[in-house]
Amino acid sequence: SSGINAEWPLRPGIPMVFSTFGGMSKECLQAIRRAAGAIAEKRKEKYSDVMGHLSTMLRMCMLKSVLLSVRGSRGRSKWTAKPLSSVAFNLIPKPQDIDDY
């Protein structure tokens, strides 16, 4: 076993190529669509909400990595990502989520 979950739609070795204007390579777009479809089906969410969330998170992560490489780190990061199981893709917070902020 290679340690990779067979149900996960992204495989190692897929070239994730992004343009500076927000475009993606064909392979990258297919992989993200496959991941969004699998997540939407598993969590019974709308595909468009999941795809929008994944695209936004990828862009924010890339922006963060570019800013860190240009500016440098200013100490230890205190921000941690929420687990995917607790994210509401349609962006309507549950009442108990409001207390977390």
Secondary structure in CASP SS format (residue, H / E / C, confidence):
PFRMAT SS
TARGET T0000
AUTHOR 0000-0000-0000
METHOD secondary structure of the structure
MODEL  1
S C 1.00
S C 1.00
G C 1.00
I C 1.00
N C 1.00
A C 1.00
E C 1.00
W C 1.00
P C 1.00
L C 1.00
R C 1.00
P C 1.00
G C 1.00
I C 1.00
P C 1.00
M C 1.00
V C 1.00
F E 1.00
S C 1.00
T C 1.00
F C 1.00
G C 1.00
G C 1.00
M E 1.00
S C 1.00
K H 1.00
E H 1.00
C H 1.00
L H 1.00
Q H 1.00
A H 1.00
I H 1.00
R H 1.00
R H 1.00
A H 1.00
A H 1.00
G H 1.00
A H 1.00
I H 1.00
A H 1.00
E H 1.00
K H 1.00
R H 1.00
K C 1.00
E C 1.00
K C 1.00
Y H 1.00
S H 1.00
D H 1.00
V H 1.00
M H 1.00
G H 1.00
H H 1.00
L H 1.00
S H 1.00
T H 1.00
M H 1.00
L H 1.00
R H 1.00
M H 1.00
C H 1.00
M H 1.00
L H 1.00
K H 1.00
S H 1.00
V H 1.00
L H 1.00
L H 1.00
S H 1.00
V H 1.00
R H 1.00
G C 1.00
S C 1.00
R C 1.00
G C 1.00
R C 1.00
S C 1.00
K C 1.00
W C 1.00
T C 1.00
A C 1.00
K C 1.00
P C 1.00
L H 1.00
S H 1.00
S H 1.00
V C 1.00
A C 1.00
F C 1.00
N C 1.00
L C 1.00
I C 1.00
P C 1.00
K C 1.00
P H 1.00
Q H 1.00
D H 1.00
I H 1.00
D C 1.00
D C 1.00
Y C 1.00
END
